[in-house]
Amino acid sequence: MPKANKTTATSASVEAHLAAIADPIRRHDCRRLAAILTEVSGEPATMWGSSIIGFGSRHYKYDSGHEGDTALVGFASRAAGLTLYLTLDFAEHEDSLVRLGKHKLGKGCLYIKRLSDVDESVLTGLLAESVDAARGLSR
């Protein structure tokens, strides 16, 4: 029997989650990021698990047979900064990443400390590209 996904959409309040972020700058950054993601995805913010704010959803299936549903795009406020969950081949976006500003990359994740560390217009473009990639579209 396949394992169920740990992180699923919930009915928890996104606003309550954002309001509980102690650092006022981080709270502001998260609210701004939520507004950007709502705009680029056309989807409302939804809590996925207890800490991820996701926008829209998509179904995936791996070659292994594992499948499930996940957010089109999402982010979480973590101790070290903001983690953005994207569907991008980062190698195809090197020019944008060079222009983005201070960040780190992981497998499918973009890490930033503060929105003030990055160029918001470049970030918005990457987020829009990620939403399109998750939907199977190309720009």
Helices and strands as residue ranges (DSSP letters): H 14-19, H 24-41, E 45-48, E 52-55, E 58-61, E 67-70, E 73-78, E 81-85, G 90-93, H 94-100, E 104-106, E 109-112, G 115-117, H 120-134
